[in-house]
Amino acid sequence: MACARCGGLIVKESVYDREGSSQVILMDRCLQCGHIEDPVSARNRAQISQSPTQKGKVRRDPEHPYPPIQLAKG
């Protein structure tokens, strides 16, 4: 299996849940770049990409705090 970021080798790694429980979670980790892909983040990423109702924010340039420089007529 190849990493989506760098193309490196992906290995399965079992880790304990962060919240102190004894539950073991199986994750994919890239040996080259260290990218970790767990089932929860993969599911969330898939839901975001499939959501047709998600509205994109319009990026606007902020207004400059000072007025533009006026050239002297000469």
C-alpha atoms as an extended CHARMM CRD file, in Angstrom:
* protein
*
        74  EXT
         1         1  MET       CA              0.0000000000        0.0000000000        0.0000000000  PROA      1               0.0000000000
         2         2  ALA       CA              1.3580000000        3.4680000000       -0.8970000000  PROA      2               0.0000000000
         3         3  CYS       CA              1.0360000000        6.7320000000        1.0340000000  PROA      3               0.0000000000
         4         4  ALA       CA             -1.2470000000        9.3460000000       -0.5310000000  PROA      4               0.0000000000
         5         5  ARG       CA              1.1610000000       12.1170000000        0.4860000000  PROA      5               0.0000000000
         6         6  CYS       CA              4.5830000000       10.8510000000       -0.5000000000  PROA      6               0.0000000000
         7         7  GLY       CA              4.1390000000        7.4100000000       -2.0610000000  PROA      7               0.0000000000
         8         8  GLY       CA              6.0140000000        5.7050000000        0.7980000000  PROA      8               0.0000000000
         9         9  LEU       CA              5.2490000000        2.3400000000        2.3840000000  PROA      9               0.0000000000
        10        10  ILE       CA              2.1360000000        2.1600000000        4.5940000000  PROA      10              0.0000000000
        11        11  VAL       CA              2.1250000000       -0.2040000000        7.5820000000  PROA      11              0.0000000000
        12        12  LYS       CA             -0.7030000000       -1.1880000000        9.9230000000  PROA      12              0.0000000000
        13        13  GLU       CA             -0.0960000000       -0.0650000000       13.4900000000  PROA      13              0.0000000000
        14        14  SER       CA             -2.1740000000       -0.8060000000       16.5730000000  PROA      14              0.0000000000
        15        15  VAL       CA             -2.3200000000        1.9390000000       19.2010000000  PROA      15              0.0000000000
        16        16  TYR       CA             -4.2730000000        2.4600000000       22.3950000000  PROA      16              0.0000000000
        17        17  ASP       CA             -7.1360000000        4.9490000000       22.4650000000  PROA      17              0.0000000000
        18        18  ARG       CA             -6.0170000000        8.4050000000       23.6620000000  PROA      18              0.0000000000
        19        19  GLU       CA             -8.8100000000        8.7730000000       26.1670000000  PROA      19              0.0000000000
        20        20  GLY       CA             -7.2770000000        6.3340000000       28.6260000000  PROA      20              0.0000000000
        21        21  SER       CA             -9.3950000000        3.3150000000       27.7570000000  PROA      21              0.0000000000
        22        22  SER       CA             -7.8470000000       -0.0320000000       26.9420000000  PROA      22              0.0000000000
        23        23  GLN       CA             -9.3680000000       -0.0320000000       23.4440000000  PROA      23              0.0000000000
        24        24  VAL       CA             -6.8870000000       -0.7050000000       20.6410000000  PROA      24              0.0000000000
        25        25  ILE       CA             -7.3010000000        1.1580000000       17.3420000000  PROA      25              0.0000000000
        26        26  LEU       CA             -5.7810000000        0.0080000000       14.0630000000  PROA      26              0.0000000000
        27        27  MET       CA             -4.1840000000        2.8320000000       12.0490000000  PROA      27              0.0000000000
        28        28  ASP       CA             -2.2020000000        3.1400000000        8.8320000000  PROA      28              0.0000000000
        29        29  ARG       CA              1.1670000000        4.9170000000        9.1510000000  PROA      29              0.0000000000
        30        30  CYS       CA              3.6590000000        5.8530000000        6.4410000000  PROA      30              0.0000000000
        31        31  LEU       CA              7.2070000000        4.7780000000        7.2140000000  PROA      31              0.0000000000
        32        32  GLN       CA              8.6690000000        7.5590000000        5.0710000000  PROA      32              0.0000000000
        33        33  CYS       CA              6.7860000000       10.7410000000        6.0440000000  PROA      33              0.0000000000
        34        34  GLY       CA              4.9590000000        9.5860000000        9.2000000000  PROA      34              0.0000000000
        35        35  HSD       CA              1.4660000000       10.4220000000        7.9200000000  PROA      35              0.0000000000
        36        36  ILE       CA             -1.1540000000        8.6370000000       10.0490000000  PROA      36              0.0000000000
        37        37  GLU       CA             -4.5740000000        7.7050000000        8.6930000000  PROA      37              0.0000000000
        38        38  ASP       CA             -7.1300000000        6.4380000000       11.1850000000  PROA      38              0.0000000000
        39        39  PRO       CA            -10.6810000000        5.2400000000       10.4330000000  PROA      39              0.0000000000
        40        40  VAL       CA            -12.3890000000        8.2590000000       12.0380000000  PROA      40              0.0000000000
        41        41  SER       CA            -10.4780000000       10.8760000000       10.0590000000  PROA      41              0.0000000000
        42        42  ALA       CA            -10.9220000000        8.8910000000        6.8340000000  PROA      42              0.0000000000
        43        43  ARG       CA            -14.6980000000        8.6940000000        7.4170000000  PROA      43              0.0000000000
        44        44  ASN       CA            -14.9190000000       12.4180000000        8.2260000000  PROA      44              0.0000000000
        45        45  ARG       CA            -12.8990000000       13.3320000000        5.1310000000  PROA      45              0.0000000000
        46        46  ALA       CA            -15.1860000000       11.1850000000        2.9570000000  PROA      46              0.0000000000
        47        47  GLN       CA            -18.3190000000       12.8410000000        4.3920000000  PROA      47              0.0000000000
        48        48  ILE       CA            -16.9580000000       16.3310000000        3.7310000000  PROA      48              0.0000000000
        49        49  SER       CA            -16.0840000000       15.5760000000        0.1230000000  PROA      49              0.0000000000
        50        50  GLN       CA            -19.5420000000       14.0660000000       -0.5370000000  PROA      50              0.0000000000
        51        51  SER       CA            -21.5570000000       16.8190000000        1.1500000000  PROA      51              0.0000000000
        52        52  PRO       CA            -23.3510000000       18.8150000000       -1.5970000000  PROA      52              0.0000000000
        53        53  THR       CA            -24.9000000000       21.2880000000        0.8690000000  PROA      53              0.0000000000
        54        54  GLN       CA            -21.5970000000       22.5730000000        2.1780000000  PROA      54              0.0000000000
        55        55  LYS       CA            -21.2270000000       26.2110000000        1.2880000000  PROA      55              0.0000000000
        56        56  GLY       CA            -17.7990000000       27.5320000000        0.4600000000  PROA      56              0.0000000000
        57        57  LYS       CA            -16.7400000000       30.7570000000        2.0840000000  PROA      57              0.0000000000
        58        58  VAL       CA            -16.0810000000       33.6590000000       -0.2160000000  PROA      58              0.0000000000
        59        59  ARG       CA            -12.6260000000       35.0300000000        0.3010000000  PROA      59              0.0000000000
        60        60  ARG       CA            -12.5380000000       38.7810000000        0.1870000000  PROA      60              0.0000000000
        61        61  ASP       CA             -9.5760000000       41.0970000000        0.2630000000  PROA      61              0.0000000000
        62        62  PRO       CA             -9.5710000000       43.1440000000        3.4570000000  PROA      62              0.0000000000
        63        63  GLU       CA             -9.8410000000       46.8570000000        3.0270000000  PROA      63              0.0000000000
        64        64  HSD       CA             -6.5600000000       48.6560000000        3.4530000000  PROA      64              0.0000000000
        65        65  PRO       CA             -6.5180000000       50.7800000000        6.6240000000  PROA      65              0.0000000000
        66        66  TYR       CA             -5.0780000000       53.7910000000        4.7610000000  PROA      66              0.0000000000
        67        67  PRO       CA             -6.5040000000       55.5010000000        1.6640000000  PROA      67              0.0000000000
        68        68  PRO       CA             -4.5560000000       55.1590000000       -1.5800000000  PROA      68              0.0000000000
        69        69  ILE       CA             -1.7610000000       57.6500000000       -2.2230000000  PROA      69              0.0000000000
        70        70  GLN       CA             -2.8900000000       60.5800000000       -4.3340000000  PROA      70              0.0000000000
        71        71  LEU       CA             -0.3800000000       61.7890000000       -6.9010000000  PROA      71              0.0000000000
        72        72  ALA       CA              0.2660000000       65.5110000000       -6.9760000000  PROA      72              0.0000000000
        73        73  LYS       CA             -0.8170000000       67.2450000000      -10.1600000000  PROA      73              0.0000000000
        74        74  GLY       CA              2.0160000000       69.1940000000      -11.6130000000  PROA      74              0.0000000000
